[in-house]
Amino acid sequence: MSDIIEDMLEEDTQKGMYMTFRSGKECFGIAIKYVNEIIGIQNITAIPEAEEYIKGLINLRGKIIPVIDIRLRFKQEPLQYNDRTCIIVIDVQSTVIGLIVEKIEEVVTIQDEDIDPPPKLVHGNAMNKYVWGLGKVGEAVKLLIDPDRLIKDEDLEFMEEAAEEAQAEEDAES
């Protein structure tokens, strides 16, 4: 019973909190409830025949997780990874996934009344379909993304299968 109360209190303290990161000229936010941790860029093993934005798999403390490049997902120009490049490890649809981002900004609190729906923009801008809201923080606007929309169901299945196969190989070797 206390676990249920702890979960409710934890969720309550996280309400309105967003991890913000930079991709290109834009600043995005993801609800902190999805974020497990932030790690530096790792050695990535490519998955053959994967979508371009699915960069591959990493070994995170013995657990194999797929990673996607946010820039490529948003159809932005690819960027060389550097010491500011991070992986935000999130939990989406009960699957742990890493999001490769250029740079972590900060954790901000955005109240519901400071979030507007995105305008219906010209069709063809890939990032618009992933943005569910515009969060106003002072004079700045953060594009709030919906992690569930970042990964297509068939890609999610593909990544899960690849991670399971790699995990089985990893376990067999140890």
Secondary structure, DSSP 8 states (H G I E B T S, - for coil): -HHHHHHHHHHHHHTTEEEEEEETTEEEEEEGGGEEEEEE----B--TT--TTEEEEEEETTEEEEEEEHHHHTT-------TT-EEEEEEETTEEEEEEESEEEEEEE--GGGEE------TT-GGGGGEEEEEEETTEEEEEE-HHHHS-HHHHHHHHHHHHHHHHHHHHH-
